[in-house]
Amino acid sequence: MESKGKIVTVPDAFYYEEEEVLCYCGLRAARRISRTAGNPNRKFFGCPLFSRSKDNKSCDYFEWFDIRVAVFKATAPLSEMVSMLESENRELRSLLQRVMKDGSGKHQQNEFAVEL
């Protein structure tokens, strides 16, 4: 990561949902804030071995924090939707079994009502 700005290490309070992010070295990624003109105050994860010296031994892992948070926030409601659909599916299967067991097919119309 070549940059002319200053890199600042961020305290653990910045860590989102206590999620452990690992770099390609297998180490816990450092949480930092960009101080570059192009990305001022933008948070990111990077290899903790990164240094500006010539003997830089890092794996060059880099990931913007805000993109990781956006993905998390986008997928969280999906798990709630899956749970709701699984519950409705169980109810419908149960109802279908009752209808098939009865065999008459004569049930009150509102028994088959499904909320959408």
Number of C-alpha atoms within 10 A of each C-alpha: 11 5 12 9 13 11 15 14 15 15 10 10 8 11 15 13 9 9 7 11 16 16 21 14 15 10 13 15 21 24 22 21 20 19 17 14 11 10 11 12 14 14 21 20 23 26 24 21 16 16 13 10 7 6 8 11 13 16 15 16 18 15 17 16 18 13 12 13 12 10 10 13 11 9 10 10 10 11 10 11 11 11 11 11 12 12 11 14 12 11 13 14 11 12 14 13 12 12 14 11 10 11 9 8 10 8 10 8 7 7 8 11 8 9 5 3
